[in-house]
Every structure is written in C-alpha cells, then in structure tokens.
Amino acid sequence: PCWREYLTTRIEQNMIVNCTCPISECRAQPTTAFICSIISSKEIIAKYEKALLRGYVECCSNLTWCTNPQGCDQILLKDGLGYGAACSKCSWISCFNCNFPEAHYPASCSHMSHMTCAKCNHGFCWRCLKPWKPTHKDYYNCSAMVSKAAWQEKRFQDYNERCTFHHHAREFATSLRNRVSSISEMPKIRTLTFVLDACKALEQARKVLAYSCVYSYYNQDTESMDIVEQQTESLELHTNAL
C-alpha cells in the first residue's frame, strides 16, 4: 500500500521519470514491470505510459511533438524537417528551425520573438525574457526592440496593425471554410469544392501577408525591399478581391 500511494502520487504529479526508492540512501529506480504490478488503476497506468513517452521524446534531440496549438499528439522525426514541415496527422505546418509554433515565411526565425517551453508550455519573449501576454507592449512588439524615436514607434504600429488584420482575416477564412464544409455534408447540396479551395487559398495568403509584415519591419533597409513591397501589395490586392 505504501508503494502504491508513493508511485501514484509521483505519476499524478508528473514526477515518475527517474523516480527512485523513497529511502533517501537508496538510488534504485522501480522498473516498469514493478510499477505495473503495484498499481492496478488503468487510468494511472495510462498516465504513467504517457509520462514515459513524453520523457523519451524530450530526451531524443531528433524527435519533437507537433506544434499545433489546437492540440495534436503526433511525434515527428526532425530529420529532413525544416522551414515549413507539415504534420502527417493534422497537416499543421511547423518550423523546426526555431521554437515558433508555426511556419512563418517570409519572416526569418530570428524575427520571431515568441518562445514556448516544450516542458511546461510557458510562453515568453526571448529578447527580454518577460512572459508573453497581451500586455507585452502590444502584439509582436517588445520593449527591448522598439526605438524611443516617435517615428520608429509609429512605423511599428503601422506594421503591427497590418499583421494583426491579416491574422484576423485568416481566422475568418478558416471559420468560413468550416461552415462551408458543414453545408457540403448536407444531402442534395451540389459540390462546394471550389469554395473550399478558395478558403484554403485565402488562409495561406493571409498567413504569408501577416508574416510579410514581420519580414518588412526588420528588413526595411535591404536593397530588395522595393520588390518585396510591390509583390506584397499585389498579393494583398488579389487576396482582398478573392
């Protein structure tokens, strides 16, 4: 009974990995077979198996979890995965060159400030290390990066508003696609595949436009920015029309 209570508590507190004998002088670790022979609860055993799997993934530098914020339990092999890899289960596109939860082309990894701890999911800004909250000097802003000059503040606000607009527009396109999908499932309704394709194109375009704002904000002085701005403006016009 003492072992059962001890092991159950360790499992429920997510402290079972590297668990040792409760006697302080003894460093022996209970085996999986021993734990399963002590604990009869299927729910507790399921938590134990999840903890083992989570610990294994965290210990393997070549493995990672899908970063879909909606939740996905798919484990991905990092070999061959880079900028814009899609999960085979949920199709979420991630970037495995940095800790940002989704692919952010055309913005580079160094532009993305929002970091999330893989162990506890704590969100923070890697530039100033403050918690990532709505009060973190607006949306993609960080007090460590913004100039005190008024024109720099205004420039940031302009890009920030554009970026936020495209994120909201992307959410609208996703919501629209979900509504159209539910209508398509109704009997006697003609195929709406072309509408679904248009919604997917809208989602992708809005995503690129949002991260183009990040890219443009940090690369304003490069020689190629005139071309980038022209292409972005063209994409925005066609997206708005769609």
C-alpha positions as CSV (number, residue, x, y, z in Angstrom):
1,P,0.0,0.0,0.0
2,C,2.8,2.4,0.8
3,W,4.5,1.8,-2.6
4,R,1.1,2.2,-4.4
5,E,0.5,5.5,-2.7
6,Y,4.0,6.7,-3.4
7,L,4.1,5.7,-7.1
8,T,0.5,7.0,-7.7
9,T,1.5,10.4,-6.3
10,R,4.6,10.6,-8.4
11,I,2.7,9.7,-11.5
12,E,-0.1,12.2,-10.9
13,Q,2.5,14.9,-10.2
14,N,4.4,14.1,-13.4
15,M,7.5,13.1,-11.4
16,I,7.7,9.4,-12.2
17,V,10.5,9.7,-14.7
18,N,13.8,9.0,-12.9
19,C,11.8,8.2,-9.8
20,T,13.9,6.4,-7.1
21,C,13.3,4.4,-4.0
22,P,11.7,6.6,-1.2
23,I,14.5,5.7,1.1
24,S,16.9,8.6,0.7
25,E,20.1,6.5,0.8
26,C,18.8,4.2,-1.9
27,R,19.1,5.3,-5.6
28,A,17.4,2.2,-7.1
29,Q,14.7,3.0,-9.7
30,P,11.5,1.0,-9.9
31,T,11.1,-0.8,-13.2
32,T,8.1,-0.6,-15.4
33,A,7.2,-4.2,-14.6
34,F,7.3,-3.4,-10.8
35,I,5.2,-0.3,-11.2
36,C,2.5,-2.2,-13.2
37,S,2.5,-5.0,-10.6
38,I,1.8,-2.5,-7.8
39,I,-0.7,-0.2,-9.5
40,S,-4.0,-1.7,-10.7
41,S,-5.7,1.5,-11.9
42,K,-5.8,1.6,-15.7
43,E,-6.1,5.4,-15.6
44,I,-2.9,5.8,-13.5
45,I,-1.0,3.3,-15.7
46,A,-2.1,5.3,-18.8
47,K,-0.7,8.5,-17.2
48,Y,2.5,6.6,-16.5
49,E,2.8,5.4,-20.1
50,K,2.3,9.0,-21.3
51,A,4.9,10.2,-19.0
52,L,7.4,7.6,-20.3
53,L,6.6,8.6,-23.9
54,R,6.9,12.3,-23.1
55,G,10.2,11.8,-21.3
56,Y,11.5,9.7,-24.2
57,V,10.7,12.4,-26.8
58,E,12.3,15.1,-24.7
59,C,15.5,13.1,-24.3
60,C,15.8,12.5,-28.1
61,S,17.1,15.5,-29.9
62,N,15.8,14.1,-33.2
63,L,12.2,13.8,-32.1
64,T,9.6,16.5,-31.4
65,W,5.9,17.0,-30.9
66,C,3.6,18.6,-33.5
67,T,3.3,22.3,-32.6
68,N,-0.4,22.7,-33.5
69,P,-1.8,25.0,-30.8
70,Q,-5.2,23.3,-31.2
71,G,-3.6,20.1,-29.9
72,C,-2.0,17.2,-31.7
73,D,-0.3,14.1,-30.2
74,Q,1.8,13.3,-33.3
75,I,5.5,12.7,-32.8
76,L,7.7,13.9,-35.6
77,L,11.2,12.9,-36.7
78,K,13.2,16.1,-37.2
79,D,15.4,14.5,-40.0
80,G,14.5,16.3,-43.2
81,L,12.1,18.7,-41.4
82,G,13.0,22.3,-41.7
83,Y,11.3,25.5,-42.6
84,G,7.6,24.6,-43.2
85,A,7.2,20.9,-42.5
86,A,3.6,19.6,-42.4
87,C,2.4,17.2,-39.7
88,S,1.2,13.9,-41.3
89,K,-1.7,13.7,-38.9
90,C,-3.2,17.2,-38.7
91,S,-1.4,18.9,-41.6
92,W,-0.3,21.8,-39.3
93,I,2.8,23.4,-40.8
94,S,5.6,24.0,-38.3
95,C,9.0,25.5,-38.3
96,F,11.6,23.3,-36.7
97,N,14.5,25.7,-37.1
98,C,13.1,27.7,-34.2
99,N,10.6,27.4,-31.4
100,F,7.9,29.5,-33.1
101,P,4.7,27.3,-33.2
102,E,4.1,27.6,-36.9
103,A,5.9,28.2,-40.2
104,H,6.4,32.0,-40.6
105,Y,7.6,32.5,-44.2
106,P,8.8,35.0,-45.3
107,A,9.9,36.2,-41.8
108,S,13.1,34.6,-40.7
109,C,13.4,32.6,-37.4
110,S,15.4,35.5,-35.9
111,H,12.4,37.8,-36.4
112,M,10.1,35.6,-34.3
113,S,10.3,36.5,-30.6
114,H,7.6,34.3,-29.0
115,M,9.1,31.2,-27.4
116,T,7.3,28.4,-25.7
117,C,8.9,25.9,-23.2
118,A,8.5,22.4,-24.5
119,K,8.1,21.0,-21.0
120,C,5.7,23.4,-19.2
121,N,4.3,25.4,-22.2
122,H,5.3,28.7,-20.6
123,G,5.3,31.5,-23.3
124,F,7.9,34.2,-23.1
125,C,9.8,36.7,-25.2
126,W,13.4,35.5,-25.9
127,R,14.5,39.1,-26.4
128,C,13.6,40.5,-22.9
129,L,12.5,37.2,-21.2
130,K,9.3,38.6,-20.0
131,P,6.1,36.5,-20.1
132,W,4.3,36.6,-23.4
133,K,1.0,38.2,-22.6
134,P,-1.4,40.6,-24.4
135,T,0.1,43.3,-22.3
136,H,3.6,42.6,-23.7
137,K,3.7,46.0,-25.4
138,D,1.0,45.0,-27.9
139,Y,1.1,42.1,-30.4
140,Y,4.5,41.4,-31.9
141,N,6.3,44.2,-30.1
142,C,9.0,44.0,-27.4
143,S,10.3,47.0,-25.4
144,A,13.8,45.7,-26.0
145,M,13.5,46.1,-29.7
146,V,11.5,49.4,-30.1
147,S,13.3,52.6,-30.6
148,K,12.4,55.6,-28.4
149,A,12.0,57.7,-31.5
150,A,8.4,58.6,-32.3
151,W,8.8,57.7,-36.0
152,Q,10.0,54.3,-35.1
153,E,7.1,53.7,-32.8
154,K,4.6,54.9,-35.5
155,R,6.3,52.6,-38.0
156,F,6.0,49.7,-35.7
157,Q,2.3,50.4,-35.1
158,D,1.6,50.5,-38.8
159,Y,3.2,47.1,-39.4
160,N,1.6,45.7,-36.3
161,E,-1.9,46.8,-37.3
162,R,-1.4,45.2,-40.8
163,C,-0.1,42.0,-39.3
164,T,-3.0,41.8,-36.8
165,F,-5.5,42.5,-39.5
166,H,-4.2,39.6,-41.7
167,H,-4.2,37.2,-38.7
168,H,-7.9,38.1,-38.0
169,A,-8.7,37.7,-41.7
170,R,-7.0,34.3,-41.7
171,E,-9.2,33.3,-38.8
172,F,-12.3,34.4,-40.7
173,A,-11.2,32.3,-43.8
174,T,-10.8,29.3,-41.5
175,S,-14.2,29.8,-40.0
176,L,-15.8,30.3,-43.4
177,R,-14.2,27.0,-44.6
178,N,-15.6,25.1,-41.6
179,R,-19.1,26.5,-42.3
180,V,-18.9,25.6,-46.0
181,S,-17.7,22.1,-45.0
182,S,-20.7,21.5,-42.8
183,I,-23.0,22.7,-45.6
184,S,-21.3,20.4,-48.1
185,E,-22.2,17.4,-45.9
186,M,-25.9,18.0,-46.3
187,P,-27.8,15.8,-48.8
188,K,-28.8,17.3,-52.2
189,I,-26.3,20.1,-52.0
190,R,-24.0,20.4,-55.0
191,T,-20.3,20.1,-54.5
192,L,-18.7,23.2,-53.0
193,T,-15.1,22.1,-53.5
194,F,-14.3,25.3,-55.4
195,V,-15.4,27.4,-52.4
196,L,-13.3,25.2,-50.0
197,D,-10.3,25.6,-52.3
198,A,-10.8,29.4,-52.3
199,C,-11.0,29.4,-48.5
200,K,-7.7,27.4,-48.2
201,A,-6.1,29.9,-50.7
202,L,-7.3,32.8,-48.5
203,E,-5.9,31.2,-45.3
204,Q,-2.5,30.6,-46.9
205,A,-2.4,34.1,-48.5
206,R,-3.3,35.8,-45.2
207,K,-0.7,33.8,-43.4
208,V,2.0,34.9,-45.8
209,L,0.8,38.5,-45.7
210,A,0.9,38.6,-41.9
211,Y,4.5,37.3,-41.7
212,S,5.5,39.6,-44.6
213,C,4.8,42.5,-42.2
214,V,7.3,41.0,-39.8
215,Y,9.8,40.5,-42.6
216,S,9.4,44.0,-43.9
217,Y,9.6,45.6,-40.5
218,Y,13.0,44.0,-39.8
219,N,14.4,44.3,-43.4
220,Q,13.4,47.8,-44.4
221,D,17.0,48.9,-45.4
222,T,17.8,46.0,-47.7
223,E,18.0,46.6,-51.4
224,S,15.4,44.0,-52.3
225,M,12.7,45.6,-50.2
226,D,11.1,47.6,-53.1
227,I,10.4,44.4,-54.9
228,V,9.2,42.7,-51.7
229,E,6.8,45.5,-51.0
230,Q,5.5,45.5,-54.6
231,Q,4.9,41.8,-54.5
232,T,3.2,42.0,-51.1
233,E,0.9,44.8,-52.3
234,S,0.0,42.8,-55.3
235,L,-0.8,39.7,-53.2
236,E,-2.9,41.8,-50.8
237,L,-4.9,43.3,-53.6
238,H,-5.7,39.9,-55.1
239,T,-6.4,38.4,-51.7
240,N,-8.9,41.2,-50.9
241,A,-10.6,40.6,-54.2
242,L,-10.9,36.9,-53.5
